[in-house]
């Protein structure tokens, strides 16, 4: 068993370096950007309408006293 321990260690290192060799790592390579995907309108004023809804009400229970209920002011917001 001991005679195979050194062989196993060397093979593990070789396999590990082959799997993680620098040519396989693509974190630092730059990808080309497809400029046809984006459309710009430099002389136009863009108007966007959006809505959002608040989901923040909560209740704090208490013993012997009424529960404390927190409710948001407005449930639906509209933005331009």
Secondary structure as GFF3:
##gff-version 3
##sequence-region A 1 80
A	DSSP	alpha_helix	2	19	.	.	.	ID=ss1
A	DSSP	three_ten_helix	22	24	.	.	.	ID=ss2
A	DSSP	three_ten_helix	35	37	.	.	.	ID=ss3
A	DSSP	beta_strand	50	53	.	.	.	ID=ss4
A	DSSP	beta_strand	58	60	.	.	.	ID=ss5
A	DSSP	beta_strand	68	70	.	.	.	ID=ss6
A	DSSP	beta_strand	76	79	.	.	.	ID=ss7
###
